[in-house]
Amino acid sequence: MSGKVFGVALGPGDPELITVKALNCLKKSEKIYYPATQSSKGNQDSFSLVILKQLDVEEKKFIPINVPMSKDRSHAVKAYADLFLKVQKDVEEGKQVSVVSEGDISFFSTFSYLLEDFRKNSVDFEMIPGVPAFILGGSVGKLPLVTQNDKLLVAPDLENKPELKALLAQNQTVVLMKISKVREWIKEFIEESKLQFFYGEYLGTEKQFTCTDMDSLRDRQIPYFAILIFYGNK
Amino acid sequence: MSGKVFGVALGPGDPELITVKALNCLKKSEKIYYPATQSSKGNQDSFSLVILKQLDVEEKKFIPINVPMSKDRSHAVKAYADLFLKVQKDVEEGKQVSVVSEGDISFFSTFSYLLEDFRKNSVDFEMIPGVPAFILGGSVGKLPLVTQNDKLLVAPDLENKPELKALLAQNQTVVLMKISKVREWIKEFIEESKLQFFYGEYLGTEKQFTCTDMDSLRDRQIPYFAILIFYGNK
């Protein structure tokens, strides 16, 4: 069997929300690399590892990719470069290995940063998709994301209220990611706009918290793994 | 055990791209309703049934929901109303049943039309998400949909070239669905814009065809189950 690397999506958090294909691929892989963030004190945190540990896959295959927590992107770039070298070596040795990501594998995933190097160096690779967190949001909230001819926008970075207002005027559904960055003004915006919304933290995990009303959201600390879905101009 | 209806996502076409949770739910369900379109000559066509038949689930559970092919929405509305009554009866009898949809269950899915009736009549329901076709598109094309702070737009309905041009100016990635409706001008737009794109038909099925160059797309008849992903202003 020749070597190959698989980018494998783990899904949004619930271990049962991985696809059958992704789970089979992990079972067959000889090594499974997973992203882990590392604080300056050396503590490791990995959402991917929490999911992996709940799957029927041998733990001895798990290998962390340490990405230091830093605003300076060069640390992450170095971590991906190191990962590429490891994977390239595995594939040259004829191994089948996986690099995992929570959510989907082509949707804001670290795997994306490796593709160019794989292509340039003729490393054989394949991607196995998964359910992104915002798609789970539609099911958990029991509010369909889009119907008929609705436009849906996923926006991970927002400047201010006028920008969000403009996006909502053009699209029926707007999904906001990384909302911890806009926690200063987003609650005020919801109160003012009176729009229907769905808020979800750690979707699919034991820590899951969701709400669709402002009373439940008002005093909440918004963590990194949180999304907001606005149901706009209907 | 009390009755309940599950909206179950089948994923984009490949039977292995269903989630473990969705597959387990179908195995436990007593009946599985699936959408089928019916031509005026009485021929039935169902993308969902093609997927279902490849799963390890008893075929005798499968029940078609016939939605007549027609521009008049009232026929579809009647089909959903009939389905609601059937499901309500099942749940009152204490049965656990599923209503399936290809792709995701909250993303342009027929299940959405039932929710209001479920709520009004206190029918217990749950939704199990899946991988939408455009998410598979990112993996099959090996072109990441979004990275870093990219905005992604899903647009199922487009008027004309200026509208598409405006959307591409505002978003890094634009996914077009139902492109058979714009087949008159979309190929011309691609040639003129010279943007990077991914075209996919019947993704995840045996009939899958994909390309990222105009020479392969130029003479192609675009079917209903086709998407286009534009990689915009990068």
Boltz contact constraints between the chains, C-beta under 6 A:
constraints:
  - contact:
      token1: [A, 16]
      token2: [B, 20]
      max_distance: 6.0
  - contact:
      token1: [A, 16]
      token2: [B, 21]
      max_distance: 6.0
  - contact:
      token1: [A, 17]
      token2: [B, 19]
      max_distance: 6.0
  - contact:
      token1: [A, 17]
      token2: [B, 21]
      max_distance: 6.0
  - contact:
      token1: [A, 19]
      token2: [B, 17]
      max_distance: 6.0
  - contact:
      token1: [A, 19]
      token2: [B, 19]
      max_distance: 6.0
  - contact:
      token1: [A, 20]
      token2: [B, 16]
      max_distance: 6.0
  - contact:
      token1: [A, 21]
      token2: [B, 16]
      max_distance: 6.0
  - contact:
      token1: [A, 21]
      token2: [B, 17]
      max_distance: 6.0
  - contact:
      token1: [A, 104]
      token2: [B, 135]
      max_distance: 6.0
  - contact:
      token1: [A, 106]
      token2: [B, 138]
      max_distance: 6.0
  - contact:
      token1: [A, 106]
      token2: [B, 139]
      max_distance: 6.0
  - contact:
      token1: [A, 106]
      token2: [B, 144]
      max_distance: 6.0
  - contact:
      token1: [A, 106]
      token2: [B, 145]
      max_distance: 6.0
  - contact:
      token1: [A, 107]
      token2: [B, 145]
      max_distance: 6.0
  - contact:
      token1: [A, 107]
      token2: [B, 146]
      max_distance: 6.0
  - contact:
      token1: [A, 108]
      token2: [B, 146]
      max_distance: 6.0
  - contact:
      token1: [A, 112]
      token2: [B, 144]
      max_distance: 6.0
  - contact:
      token1: [A, 112]
      token2: [B, 147]
      max_distance: 6.0
  - contact:
      token1: [A, 127]
      token2: [B, 139]
      max_distance: 6.0
  - contact:
      token1: [A, 129]
      token2: [B, 131]
      max_distance: 6.0
  - contact:
      token1: [A, 129]
      token2: [B, 135]
      max_distance: 6.0
  - contact:
      token1: [A, 129]
      token2: [B, 136]
      max_distance: 6.0
  - contact:
      token1: [A, 129]
      token2: [B, 139]
      max_distance: 6.0
  - contact:
      token1: [A, 131]
      token2: [B, 129]
      max_distance: 6.0
  - contact:
      token1: [A, 131]
      token2: [B, 131]
      max_distance: 6.0
  - contact:
      token1: [A, 135]
      token2: [B, 104]
      max_distance: 6.0
  - contact:
      token1: [A, 135]
      token2: [B, 129]
      max_distance: 6.0
  - contact:
      token1: [A, 136]
      token2: [B, 129]
      max_distance: 6.0
  - contact:
      token1: [A, 138]
      token2: [B, 106]
      max_distance: 6.0
  - contact:
      token1: [A, 139]
      token2: [B, 106]
      max_distance: 6.0
  - contact:
      token1: [A, 139]
      token2: [B, 127]
      max_distance: 6.0
  - contact:
      token1: [A, 139]
      token2: [B, 129]
      max_distance: 6.0
  - contact:
      token1: [A, 144]
      token2: [B, 106]
      max_distance: 6.0
  - contact:
      token1: [A, 144]
      token2: [B, 112]
      max_distance: 6.0
  - contact:
      token1: [A, 145]
      token2: [B, 106]
      max_distance: 6.0
  - contact:
      token1: [A, 145]
      token2: [B, 107]
      max_distance: 6.0
  - contact:
      token1: [A, 146]
      token2: [B, 108]
      max_distance: 6.0
  - contact:
      token1: [A, 147]
      token2: [B, 112]
      max_distance: 6.0
  - contact:
      token1: [A, 149]
      token2: [B, 156]
      max_distance: 6.0
  - contact:
      token1: [A, 149]
      token2: [B, 157]
      max_distance: 6.0
  - contact:
      token1: [A, 151]
      token2: [B, 155]
      max_distance: 6.0
  - contact:
      token1: [A, 152]
      token2: [B, 154]
      max_distance: 6.0
  - contact:
      token1: [A, 153]
      token2: [B, 153]
      max_distance: 6.0
  - contact:
      token1: [A, 154]
      token2: [B, 152]
      max_distance: 6.0
  - contact:
      token1: [A, 155]
      token2: [B, 151]
      max_distance: 6.0
  - contact:
      token1: [A, 156]
      token2: [B, 149]
      max_distance: 6.0
  - contact:
      token1: [A, 157]
      token2: [B, 149]
      max_distance: 6.0
